Amino acid sequence: MEYVYAAMLLHKAGKKVDEASVKKVLEAAGVKADESRIKALVAALEGVDIDKAIAKAAVAPVAAAAPAAAEKAPEKKEAKKEEHKVSEEQAAAGLGSLFG
């Protein structure tokens, strides 16, 4: 993961993502750089618009989480209604004992 982070850091800084730069970032972070992994990363990123890839990756988790949140929301509302019903019944029973 640190290899990808190094590439993202270079991209964010406006630097070219190449083997030498990635290696320097990794070594500065105290990571022992593996030349083959660096080459594979740089080759995989060749021709990729990193900004678009980041935007697409950021949207995917939000889109996936939205249906799950929508499914959970009604359960919470139903639970609140049930609690409210119990409270009204208890209140009515309490008032009845005052007058009767």
N, C-alpha and C positions, 0 to 999 in steps of 0.2 A: 504494500500500500504506500509505503514511503516513496517509492519510485514515481507513482502517480502524483503524489503530493509535490514532489520536486518539480515535475513537469507543470503542474498547475501554478506553483509559485513563480516559476520562470515566465509562464504565460501572463500571469497577472502583473508581473514587473515589466512587461513589454519586451522581454528578452527572447531570443530564439531558443526553441527547445531542440537542442542537439545533444549528442553524446557527451561532449566535453562539459557543457553547462550542467547537465543533469548529474554527472559525476562530481563536479565541484560542489553542488548543492548538497548531495548526499554525504560527501566527506565532511563538509562544514557542519552537518548535523550529527556527525559521529557515526554514520552508517557505513559499513564496509560495502563498497560498491561492487556489484557483480556485472562485469562487462557484457555478458550475454543478455542479461535482463535489461540493461540499459539500451542495448542495440534493438532488442525486441520492442521495447516501449517506444523508442523513437521511430522505428519502422511502422508500428501500429498507429502512431499519431500523424504520420505523414499524410497530408491531404485532408485531415480532419479539421473542421471549424470548431475549435475548442469552445468558443462562446456558445454556439448552438448546442453542442453536446451537453454543456453544463445546464443550459436553460431547459433542455429536454429532460435531463435527469432530475432537475428540481421540480418539474411539473408532474412527473410520473408518481412520486410518492404522495403528493397532495391529491391527485386524482384517485389514487387507490385508497387513500384514507377517507375520502369524502363519503363513499357509500357505507363504509363501516360506521362512520359517525352518525349517518342518517338512520341506520338500523338501530343504533343504541339509544338515540334520542327518544323515541316513543316509549321505550321501556322505563326511562327515568320519569317521563310525564305520567305514565300509568302508576308508577310506584308512588308518586306524590299524591295522585288522586285517591289512592287507597288509604294513604296515611291521613289525608284530609277527611275521608269518610269516617274513619275510626275516631278521629278527634271530634267530629260533629256528633256522632252517636254517644260518645262519652259525655260531651257537654250537655246533650239533651237529657241523658240519664241523671246527670248531676242537678240540672234545673228541676226536673220532675220530683226529686227527693226534697227539694226546698219547699215545694207547694203541696206536698201530698201525703 
